[in-house]
Amino acid sequence: MENKRKYVIPGDLVTSGPFRPEQNVVLEGNKIISTTVGISEIYDDSVRVISLTGKYIPKIDDLVIGKVISHTSLSWELDINSCYVGFLPAQDVFGRDFSAHADELSSKLKTGDLVAARIANFDRTRDPLVTISDRDLGKIDSGALVKISPSKVPRLIGKRGSMIQMIEQATNAAITIGQNGWVVVSCESPEGLLKAKKAIQMVDEKAHIANLTDQVKDMLESKGES
Amino acid sequence: MGGREATMVLLDENGIRCDGRKIDETRKITIKAGVLKNADGSAYIEFGDNKILVGIFGPRDVHPKHMSDTDTGILRVRYHMEPFSVTERKNPAPSRREIEISKVIKEALEPAVMLEKFPRTAVDVFIEVLQADGGTRCAALSAASVALADAGIPMRDMVAACASGKVADTIVLDVNNEEDQAGQADMPIGYMPNFEKITLLQLDGILTPEEYKKCVEVGVNGCKIIYEIQKKALNDKYFGSGKD
């Protein structure tokens, strides 16, 4: 198979030799060992394991869907489906001239609101800093939230976006995928919305199947006829 | 205890043990990964008559906050026996023995789990012994390791565990409840099969240095058998064993 793909579990030897260890692998001596259950991929100079399970770990520049859980007078806290809470400072929304007494945070974002945000900064010492000051980011007003496992997000996007484009075209829905496994689907027609949701859930359940794109395509088309 | 025959032959002249096993044979072991929906990871093990369920939460926020560590994540393990897990009702409050087992299982898992990747978080391991028949700490440790892998917690290696012991002056693998009560020594071993490192070693009883070496060797071989079963459990869940 391409890239010598292999199923691995923690502790399994992926390869040995002069490779750069990337995601979910550790270098012990000259052996590269998988740290998670997943599929190993060996490239020309690097090795990685695509994880099949696990929580979302924030990464800088990731697009995530967050839910406002609380706010202080200076910032909001977002649930981003991770072990850390997203920190959204008020300056990000109100601009430079934000003042804690003049501006009321709940006028812009209330507890329970969904936002599309980008991870602006994250390191091991602090909670992830998120921003919504960019195009396509900010409060989400309409749509249905679908929660999938964060490890299945790459599968939902597919190679160069093939899977998600197919679902979007077949159902006429607009789909926003957060890397944290939260997906917002909005669609004019209720049937399209249901179909898109079903397709997303299907990807979540059957992520390990090889010709999933075809199966999803069949499902989308068969429903259209009946 | 146990309500079984009091005068039992632990090892007959053909080298067959009280439950019909050979000296280097384990009990029947099955592990199933991902049995609980609400936990982040889970596993169920049947180790002879032992039945143990393990659920994992995490990495998640630490409560109480003062327990969190800014340099690394923390591992918390609770080993608990159900009141109905033994013949005489067990008080569900944590006993001295349960606290000890929680501690040794935690310390046996720590070398494998890469907690340093998640500072300020906790990984919680809940072990519920539904039915006990000797060797629960090894069975619990083996299941906990599968459940951690199922939860997607990064690990350097799996931890497999198996006990060995001395019964009727012979070193045997996987001591059951009767052999534990009437035998001469019991040695639970936790082992990382790819690193070839021991993470848990306890000994209850008296062994000569030669017997000790033999006992460790037998136990480690047992762990390798368990490791294959752990592998199968994860393969069955994630790769469907060739199905589809």
Interface residues (C-beta under 8 A of the other chain):
Chain A: Y7 I9 P10 G11 D12 L13 N24 V26 E28 I33 T35 T36 V37 S51 L52 T53 G54 K55 I57 C83 Y84 R124 T125 S151 K206 H208 I209
Chain B: D40 G41 G58 P59 R60 D61 T70 A112 M114 K117 F118 P119 R120 T121 A149 D150 A151 G152 I153 P154 M155 R156 D157 M158 M192 P193 N194 F195 K231 L234 N235 Y238 F239 G240 D244
